[in-house]
Amino acid sequence: MPRSLKKGPFVDDHLLAKVDAQNEKGTKNVIRTWSRRSTIIPDMLGHTMAVHDGR
C-alpha cells in the first residue's frame, strides 16, 4: 500500500542531514545509507545513493 498523500514523503533525518551537508559544500560524493524506507525528494536530485541491499 502506498503512503497517504496527506502525510507527505518520509525521509530519515540522518539521510537528510548527509544530503544537506553535501549541498552546502557543493560536493557530489556517493551517499551510503541503510535507509530503504526513505523517499527521494527534490533536494536529493543529482546525488548518487548507495542503498544497502542486505548482502
C-alpha positions as CSV (number, residue, x, y, z in Angstrom):
1,M,0.0,0.0,0.0
2,P,1.4,3.4,-0.9
3,R,1.9,6.2,1.7
4,S,-1.0,8.6,2.1
5,L,-0.6,11.9,0.2
6,K,-1.7,14.0,3.2
7,K,1.3,12.7,5.2
8,G,3.9,13.7,2.7
9,P,7.2,11.8,1.9
10,F,9.2,10.2,4.6
11,V,13.0,10.8,4.8
12,D,15.2,9.7,7.7
13,D,16.8,12.6,9.5
14,H,20.3,11.3,9.2
15,L,20.0,10.8,5.4
16,L,18.6,14.3,5.0
17,A,21.5,15.7,7.1
18,K,24.0,14.0,4.8
19,V,22.4,15.4,1.7
20,D,22.1,18.9,3.2
21,A,25.8,18.8,4.2
22,Q,26.9,17.9,0.7
23,N,24.6,20.6,-0.8
24,E,26.2,23.2,1.5
25,K,29.8,22.1,0.5
26,G,28.8,21.8,-3.2
27,T,30.2,18.2,-3.4
28,K,28.6,15.2,-5.1
29,N,30.1,12.2,-3.3
30,V,28.3,8.9,-3.0
31,I,26.0,8.8,0.0
32,R,25.9,5.3,1.6
33,T,22.7,4.5,3.5
34,W,20.8,1.6,5.0
35,S,17.5,3.6,4.9
36,R,15.4,1.7,2.4
37,R,12.2,3.3,3.6
38,S,13.2,6.9,2.7
39,T,11.7,8.6,-0.3
40,I,13.9,10.5,-2.8
41,I,12.9,14.2,-2.6
42,P,14.0,17.1,-5.0
43,D,16.9,18.1,-2.7
44,M,18.5,14.7,-3.4
45,L,18.5,15.1,-7.2
46,G,22.0,15.0,-8.6
47,H,23.4,12.9,-5.8
48,T,24.3,9.2,-6.0
49,M,22.7,7.0,-3.3
50,A,24.3,3.6,-2.4
51,V,21.4,1.8,-0.6
52,H,22.3,-1.3,1.3
53,D,20.5,-4.4,-0.1
54,G,21.2,-6.9,2.6
55,R,24.3,-8.5,1.1
